[in-house]
Amino acid sequence: MDTAQMKKRLKAGEFLLGPFIRTTDPVITEIFGYAGFDFAVIDLEHGPMSVHQAENLVRAAKLTGLAPIIRVREAAETMIVRALDTGASGVQIPQVNTAEVARMGISSAKFYPKGNRGVCKYTRNAEYSHIPVEEYFLKSNDDTIVILQVEGMDGVKNIDSILDITGIDVLFLGPYDLSQSLGLTGQVTHPKVLSVIESITKKAREKNIAVGCFANNRETIRMQKDMGIQYLCTYIDTGFIYETVRNEIEALHK
């Protein structure tokens, strides 16, 4: 799925599913792509990989029809620019707590006149200058997906001003950090956590902004779909491999 298709499907209200990728071997990304996921979040925030390794995962994702999204370590202009220069379909920015941070993140992901992204036409994203320069800047602005993560109570308190910023493709709600900010660490299905997620989802949908979240089991996936959440990150590759192997070993010992 290319970026245009992903944007079109989100605008149409379709449900998209993708894993977090923390292993650095492109084989894992390829397997998830062939398995049928829509996108993959290459995780630089919690994963150990470098931008160079992430670039190879972007190649593997696109080879198998996945839309590669890179989650950067923090809301910093240089990290956003470097992530997008790999040719990723989009960038996922953590800890967006204010409208100012949201505005900076979007500006860093877009060239003039939509933003102030650092300019270089010799990156993989520009096909190393193969794409004509004028075409590249316009195409990149149209194609790049910007996903803002709201994860703490500061972001929740400022949600109205954050949602007023132009250029948000997906508002992603981090349930684990959100649960911690409510004093309910890890209790991601607690009524207080779900109430906040549902309230913000409703506000975002009223502004035609797609909402994303994380779920690690089928029941939670169904519940979030019913809330109107479209961009659903599920199954972290390392955890998925561990749980699958552990369950198989336990079954063999019965």
DAHU-V99696 format. One record per residue. RES is the residue in three letters. PSI is psi in radians with two decimals (* if undefined). OMEGA is omega in degrees with one decimal (* if undefined). Layout:
[[RES/PSI/OMEGA] [RES/PSI/OMEGA]]
//
This chain:
[[MET/2.15/178.1] [ASP/3.07/-173.6] [THR/-0.71/179.8] [ALA/-0.74/178.7] [GLN/-0.73/-179.2] [MET/-0.78/178.6] [LYS/-0.74/-178.9] [LYS/-0.75/-179.1] [ARG/-0.65/176.4] [LEU/-0.76/179.2] [LYS/-0.55/-179.4] [ALA/-0.04/178.7] [GLY/0.26/-179.1] [GLU/2.75/-179.6] [PHE/2.18/-179.9] [LEU/2.51/-174.0] [LEU/2.35/179.7] [GLY/2.60/179.1] [PRO/2.81/164.7] [PHE/2.39/179.1] [ILE/2.09/179.2] [ARG/-0.27/175.1] [THR/2.58/-172.9] [THR/-0.12/-179.9] [ASP/2.16/-179.9] [PRO/-0.36/-179.6] [VAL/-0.74/-178.8] [ILE/-0.76/178.2] [THR/-0.74/177.7] [GLU/-0.77/-178.8] [ILE/-0.78/179.5] [PHE/-0.61/177.8] [GLY/-0.84/179.0] [TYR/-0.48/-179.5] [ALA/-0.36/173.9] [GLY/0.16/175.5] [PHE/2.79/-178.5] [ASP/-0.66/-178.6] [PHE/2.97/174.6] [ALA/2.37/176.9] [VAL/1.88/178.0] [ILE/2.02/-163.2] [ASP/1.77/174.8] [LEU/-0.18/-179.6] [GLU/-0.89/-178.2] [HIS/-0.22/179.8] [GLY/2.88/-175.9] [PRO/0.01/-167.5] [MET/2.81/175.7] [SER/2.97/176.0] [VAL/-0.64/177.8] [HIS/-0.78/178.0] [GLN/-0.67/178.3] [ALA/-0.65/179.5] [GLU/-0.66/177.5] [ASN/-0.56/176.1] [LEU/-0.57/175.0] [VAL/-0.76/177.9] [ARG/-0.80/-178.1] [ALA/-0.69/-179.6] [ALA/-0.85/-177.4] [LYS/-0.52/177.9] [LEU/-0.56/-174.1] [THR/0.21/174.7] [GLY/0.11/175.3] [LEU/2.50/170.0] [ALA/1.98/-176.6] [PRO/2.15/175.3] [ILE/2.31/177.4] [ILE/2.14/172.2] [ARG/2.06/-177.5] [VAL/2.90/-176.8] [ARG/-0.59/-179.8] [GLU/2.96/-179.7] [ALA/1.38/-178.7] [ALA/2.37/-174.6] [GLU/-0.83/-176.2] [THR/-0.62/179.4] [MET/-0.68/179.1] [ILE/-0.80/-179.3] [VAL/-0.81/-178.7] [ARG/-0.66/179.1] [ALA/-0.78/-177.8] [LEU/-0.50/178.0] [ASP/-0.31/178.5] [THR/-0.24/-175.0] [GLY/0.19/178.0] [ALA/2.63/178.4] [SER/-0.48/-178.0] [GLY/3.10/-178.5] [VAL/2.42/178.2] [GLN/2.10/-170.2] [ILE/2.07/-177.3] [PRO/2.87/172.5] [GLN/0.92/174.3] [VAL/1.79/-172.7] [ASN/-0.21/-178.0] [THR/2.86/176.7] [ALA/-0.57/-180.0] [GLU/-0.74/177.9] [VAL/-0.71/178.2] [ALA/-0.79/-179.3] [ARG/-0.73/178.1] [MET/-0.75/-178.4] [GLY/-0.77/179.7] [ILE/-0.75/179.5] [SER/-0.66/-178.8] [SER/-0.36/-178.0] [ALA/-0.13/-174.3] [LYS/2.46/174.3] [PHE/2.88/174.9] [TYR/2.42/9.9] [PRO/0.05/-177.8] [LYS/-0.28/-177.8] [GLY/-2.77/-176.0] [ASN/0.70/-179.1] [ARG/2.46/177.9] [GLY/2.35/-171.1] [VAL/2.17/171.0] [CYS/2.20/-177.4] [LYS/0.15/-177.3] [TYR/0.38/-179.9] [THR/2.97/176.4] [ARG/-0.61/-179.6] [ASN/-0.54/178.2] [ALA/0.22/-176.2] [GLU/0.68/174.1] [TYR/0.55/179.5] [SER/0.12/176.4] [HIS/-0.66/177.7] [ILE/2.27/177.0] [PRO/2.40/-167.9] [VAL/-0.77/-179.0] [GLU/-0.71/178.8] [GLU/-0.68/-176.8] [TYR/-0.84/-176.6] [PHE/-0.72/178.7] [LEU/-0.78/-178.6] [LYS/-0.74/-178.7] [SER/-0.75/178.1] [ASN/-0.72/-179.5] [ASP/-0.64/-170.9] [ASP/-0.54/-171.3] [THR/2.27/177.5] [ILE/2.28/179.7] [VAL/2.12/-178.6] [ILE/2.10/-178.8] [LEU/2.26/-180.0] [GLN/2.18/171.5] [VAL/2.11/-169.1] [GLU/-0.21/-177.5] [GLY/3.05/-176.1] [MET/-0.48/175.5] [ASP/-0.78/177.6] [GLY/-0.66/178.7] [VAL/-0.77/-179.8] [LYS/-0.55/-177.4] [ASN/0.27/-170.6] [ILE/-0.63/-178.1] [ASP/-0.76/179.8] [SER/-0.55/177.0] [ILE/-0.77/-178.0] [LEU/-0.28/177.8] [ASP/-0.21/-178.9] [ILE/2.33/178.6] [THR/2.39/173.4] [GLY/0.11/177.8] [ILE/2.08/176.0] [ASP/-0.69/178.2] [VAL/2.35/169.6] [LEU/2.03/-176.2] [PHE/2.27/179.8] [LEU/2.10/-179.7] [GLY/1.80/-172.1] [PRO/-0.57/-177.6] [TYR/-0.84/176.9] [ASP/-0.62/178.0] [LEU/-0.74/179.0] [SER/-0.67/178.8] [GLN/-0.73/-178.7] [SER/-0.36/177.7] [LEU/0.07/-178.4] [GLY/0.40/-177.1] [LEU/0.85/-171.2] [THR/2.11/177.1] [GLY/-0.19/-178.3] [GLN/1.22/-170.4] [VAL/-0.23/176.7] [THR/0.25/175.8] [HIS/2.48/-178.9] [PRO/-0.62/179.7] [LYS/-0.70/178.9] [VAL/-0.81/-179.3] [LEU/-0.61/179.1] [SER/-0.73/178.6] [VAL/-0.79/179.5] [ILE/-0.79/-178.3] [GLU/-0.71/-179.6] [SER/-0.80/-179.4] [ILE/-0.67/178.2] [THR/-0.76/179.6] [LYS/-0.77/179.9] [LYS/-0.76/-178.8] [ALA/-0.74/-179.1] [ARG/-0.56/176.9] [GLU/-0.42/177.6] [LYS/0.22/179.7] [ASN/0.60/175.5] [ILE/2.20/178.6] [ALA/2.61/-178.7] [VAL/2.47/177.2] [GLY/2.80/177.7] [CYS/3.05/178.0] [PHE/2.42/174.8] [ALA/2.50/-177.3] [ASN/0.30/173.7] [ASN/2.86/-173.7] [ARG/-0.65/-179.2] [GLU/-0.77/179.7] [THR/-0.65/176.7] [ILE/-0.83/180.0] [ARG/-0.73/-179.2] [MET/-0.75/-179.6] [GLN/-0.64/175.3] [LYS/-0.72/179.6] [ASP/-0.48/177.3] [MET/-0.31/-176.7] [GLY/0.20/177.7] [ILE/2.28/-173.7] [GLN/-0.69/-174.8] [TYR/1.67/-171.0] [LEU/1.99/177.3] [CYS/2.19/-178.8] [THR/2.64/-179.2] [TYR/1.83/169.8] [ILE/2.29/-170.4] [ASP/-0.79/-178.4] [THR/-0.75/179.6] [GLY/-0.65/-179.6] [PHE/-0.77/178.5] [ILE/-0.79/-179.1] [TYR/-0.87/-176.3] [GLU/-0.67/179.2] [THR/-0.80/179.8] [VAL/-0.78/-179.9] [ARG/-0.78/-179.8] [ASN/-0.66/179.0] [GLU/-0.73/178.8] [ILE/-0.75/179.2] [GLU/-0.70/179.1] [ALA/-0.66/-179.0] [LEU/-0.43/-178.9] [HIS/-0.12/-178.7] [LYS/*/*]]
//
